[in-house]
Amino acid sequence: MDKVREFRASHRFAQISPRKARYVIDLVRGLPVERALDDLRFSTKRATPMIRKVIRSALANATQEAGLETASLFVAVALIDVGPRIKRWKPRAQGRAYPRIRRTCHISVVLREITKKEKEKTRSKTAAAKGQAAASGAEAIAKAAN
């Protein structure tokens, strides 16, 4: 039985709140690496360059350590963990001070080699999606004809 190879990369203490980074990381979780990088290229969120950099670092680890192709990898695990909060004080009127909390996060990505089982799963998912799209298209044509 072949051991599944994993390639990791992380960005710790990223200067962005975890909630904002999770919106972007949810877009690429489970996708092939090429597709994930393409999707991130067109995202306008502030966390996008940070996440793209982490994925490219994990991809470099995979190509240098094992000599794998980009097409044979997918984003298996993509996590945003809460980092330490930076606490500062903002001066306000009449000598008051209001707290300012700058949130940080840890971005972690694990790339895994695509196995035969996972290839079959993705093929069946795409075939099912195409079948549903064709069925809904046929229903729309039938409704329009009535």
C-alpha positions as CSV (number, residue, x, y, z in Angstrom):
1,M,0.0,0.0,0.0
2,D,1.4,3.4,-1.0
3,K,1.8,6.0,1.6
4,V,0.0,9.3,0.7
5,R,2.5,12.1,0.5
6,E,1.7,15.5,2.0
7,F,3.4,18.8,1.5
8,R,2.9,21.6,4.0
9,A,3.4,25.3,4.2
10,S,2.2,28.0,6.7
11,H,2.2,31.7,7.3
12,R,2.1,32.5,11.0
13,F,1.1,35.8,12.5
14,A,-0.5,37.1,9.3
15,Q,-1.8,40.6,9.9
16,I,-5.4,40.0,9.0
17,S,-8.4,38.9,11.0
18,P,-9.2,35.1,10.8
19,R,-12.8,35.8,9.8
20,K,-11.7,37.8,6.7
21,A,-9.1,35.1,5.7
22,R,-11.6,32.3,6.1
23,Y,-13.8,33.7,3.3
24,V,-10.9,33.3,0.9
25,I,-9.6,30.0,2.1
26,D,-13.1,28.4,1.7
27,L,-12.9,29.1,-2.0
28,V,-9.8,26.9,-2.6
29,R,-10.3,24.0,-0.1
30,G,-10.4,20.7,-1.9
31,L,-9.5,22.1,-5.4
32,P,-6.6,21.1,-7.6
33,V,-3.7,23.4,-7.2
34,E,-3.9,24.9,-10.7
35,R,-7.6,25.7,-10.3
36,A,-7.0,27.1,-6.8
37,L,-4.3,29.5,-8.0
38,D,-6.5,30.6,-10.9
39,D,-9.4,31.3,-8.6
40,L,-7.2,33.3,-6.3
41,R,-5.8,35.3,-9.2
42,F,-9.2,36.9,-9.7
43,S,-10.2,37.4,-6.1
44,T,-10.0,41.0,-4.8
45,K,-10.0,40.2,-1.0
46,R,-7.0,41.4,1.1
47,A,-6.2,37.9,2.2
48,T,-5.7,36.6,-1.3
49,P,-2.0,37.4,-1.8
50,M,-1.2,35.8,1.6
51,I,-3.0,32.6,0.8
52,R,-1.7,32.4,-2.7
53,K,1.9,32.7,-1.4
54,V,1.3,29.9,1.1
55,I,-0.1,27.6,-1.6
56,R,2.8,28.4,-3.9
57,S,5.3,27.6,-1.1
58,A,3.7,24.2,-0.5
59,L,3.8,23.6,-4.2
60,A,7.5,24.5,-4.3
61,N,8.0,22.0,-1.4
62,A,6.3,19.3,-3.5
63,T,8.2,19.9,-6.6
64,Q,11.6,20.2,-4.9
65,E,11.2,17.3,-2.5
66,A,9.4,14.8,-4.6
67,G,9.5,16.2,-8.2
68,L,5.8,16.1,-8.5
69,E,3.8,17.9,-11.2
70,T,1.3,20.6,-10.4
71,A,-1.5,18.7,-12.0
72,S,-1.1,15.8,-9.6
73,L,-1.7,17.8,-6.4
74,F,-4.8,19.2,-4.7
75,V,-5.5,21.3,-1.6
76,A,-6.3,18.7,1.0
77,V,-6.3,20.8,4.1
78,A,-6.6,24.6,4.3
79,L,-6.9,26.1,7.8
80,I,-7.1,29.5,9.3
81,D,-6.3,29.5,13.0
82,V,-6.6,32.4,15.4
83,G,-3.3,34.1,16.3
84,P,-2.5,36.4,19.1
85,R,-4.3,39.8,19.3
86,I,-2.2,42.9,19.4
87,K,-3.7,45.3,21.9
88,R,-3.2,49.1,21.6
89,W,-5.0,52.2,22.9
90,K,-6.4,55.0,20.8
91,P,-6.6,58.4,22.4
92,R,-10.1,59.9,22.4
93,A,-11.7,63.2,23.6
94,Q,-11.4,64.5,27.2
95,G,-8.5,62.2,28.1
96,R,-10.2,58.9,27.4
97,A,-8.6,56.0,25.7
98,Y,-10.4,53.3,23.7
99,P,-8.9,49.9,23.1
100,R,-7.8,48.8,19.6
101,I,-7.5,45.1,19.0
102,R,-5.5,44.1,15.9
103,R,-6.3,40.4,15.2
104,T,-3.8,38.0,13.6
105,C,-4.1,34.5,12.2
106,H,-2.1,31.5,11.2
107,I,-2.6,30.2,7.6
108,S,-1.8,26.5,7.0
109,V,-2.1,24.6,3.7
110,V,-1.5,20.9,3.1
111,L,-1.2,19.6,-0.5
112,R,-1.8,16.0,-1.2
113,E,-1.2,13.8,-4.3
114,I,-4.3,12.9,-6.2
115,T,-5.0,9.1,-5.9
116,K,-7.1,7.0,-8.2
117,K,-10.0,7.0,-5.8
118,E,-10.0,10.8,-5.6
119,K,-9.8,11.0,-9.4
120,E,-12.9,8.8,-9.6
121,K,-14.8,11.0,-7.1
122,T,-14.0,14.2,-8.9
123,R,-15.1,12.6,-12.2
124,S,-18.4,11.3,-10.7
125,K,-19.0,14.8,-9.2
126,T,-18.4,16.6,-12.4
127,A,-20.5,14.1,-14.4
128,A,-23.4,14.5,-11.8
129,A,-23.1,18.2,-12.1
130,K,-23.3,18.1,-15.9
131,G,-26.2,15.8,-15.7
132,Q,-28.1,18.1,-13.3
133,A,-27.3,21.1,-15.5
134,A,-28.5,19.3,-18.6
135,A,-31.7,18.1,-16.8
136,S,-32.5,21.6,-15.5
137,G,-31.8,23.0,-19.0
138,A,-34.2,20.5,-20.5
139,E,-36.9,21.4,-17.9
140,A,-36.5,25.1,-18.7
141,I,-36.9,24.4,-22.4
142,A,-40.0,22.3,-21.7
143,K,-41.5,25.1,-19.5
144,A,-40.8,27.7,-22.2
145,A,-42.5,25.6,-24.8
146,N,-45.7,25.3,-22.7
